[in-house]
Amino acid sequence: MRAPTVTGKVMAILGAFLPGDVRLTLTEICRRAELPPATGHRLVGELVAGGFVERLPDGSYRVGMLLWRIGAQAAEPRELRELALPYMEDLYAATRENVQLAVLRDDRALYLERLRGPASVPIVSRVAGGLPLHATGVGKVLLAFADPETVERVLARELTPHAPNTVVDPTRLRTELEEVRRTGIACTQEEMSVGACSVAVPVRGAAGRVVAALSLVAWRHNADPRRLAPAVLTAAGALSRDLAALRS
């Protein structure tokens, strides 16, 4: 087996942040990148000097602003986010709840944008971060409309519980996905975060293909996801029409 090149080692270091972790220690980076500590220390130091990785006061590391700006130039996510923002802002103004936009990437829900206010329920999602498909409203929408190979691959894995009501039984999840395909709505109650509920719907692009999911996340004790659904459907429908017109 050929030894990894310097480029390969650098890509492995940057790839260590892909699971969605905001901060990693040098030890965690080296373990994920499968690099000796001395090599990892040297290369991470060079990435810090170049602005691609940032070293925090506690000694941990996170993706640097330069890398973030480069990643933000990715055409498809940027275009989708820019089109979605006005509708997300309207949705937040009408509900004062968390508004999220996510796409399917590497069998996870990748969050392109989120809006929240001081009274919104705390959520664990972050822009450019990923969360499990089986435990989130947007994830269930994305999984429901994914290709069969993706669905089977996700369901074949061990489904990790994240909150009291996380669905970890593949048979039950498969039934839920069928319902999402039928209704175009996914609702969750304390599946990713304690105290939170969500409603998510698909965003469609050219030829009706589902390209993203839009959701509201609210406090479980004072919100009914089904009553929030019409507002989310309206926003997603308008965004879908914009996307279809853009591709026509």
Beta strands, then each sheet from edge to edge (+ up, - down):
strand 1: 53-55
strand 2: 61-63
strand 3: 98-105
strand 4: 108-115
strand 5: 130-132
strand 6: 186-189
strand 7: 196-204
strand 8: 210-219
sheet 1: 1+ 2-
sheet 2: 5+ 4- 3+ 8- 7+ 6-
end
